[in-house]
């Protein structure tokens, strides 16, 4: 994923993907941050408002995504208990920037 990440520095990359026929785009949290995702979303919204992405293309893409979700297996969501969150909170200091470089 990191090998192509620089190709997506420009938020309009998401628009180009949609125009090329891509319905879904995966953004790896390890190599990016929330602002990059917000930039992608804002670029797609602006492209739709400006007519760069047509209403028909957006609707067809949404239909394909919904169709995929209907066919895809669904995992039952099981809430985590408070003690699991507490254990995660206690482990967080183990993963600082310094230790991440060692790992």
C-alpha positions, 0 to 999 in steps of 0.5 A: 500500500505504501508503494502507491501512497504518494499517488494519492497526495492530491485529494482529487485522486479519489475523484479520478478513481471514481471517474475511472469506474472504481466504486470503493477505495481503501485507505490504510490508516497506518500510512495516512491520517484523518485529514487525508480521508476528509480531503478525499470526501470533500473532493468527491462532494465538490466534484458531485456538486460541480457535475464532474461526477454525474448523478447517474454515475453516483447512483450506479456506483451506490447500487453496485456497493449496496448489491455487494453488501447484500451478497457479502457475509456479515459478521455479528457485532459483539460489544467489548466489555469495559475491562477489555477497553481498560486493558487496551488503555493500559497497553497503549504506553507500550506503543510509543513512537520510540518503540514503534521504530524498534518493532 
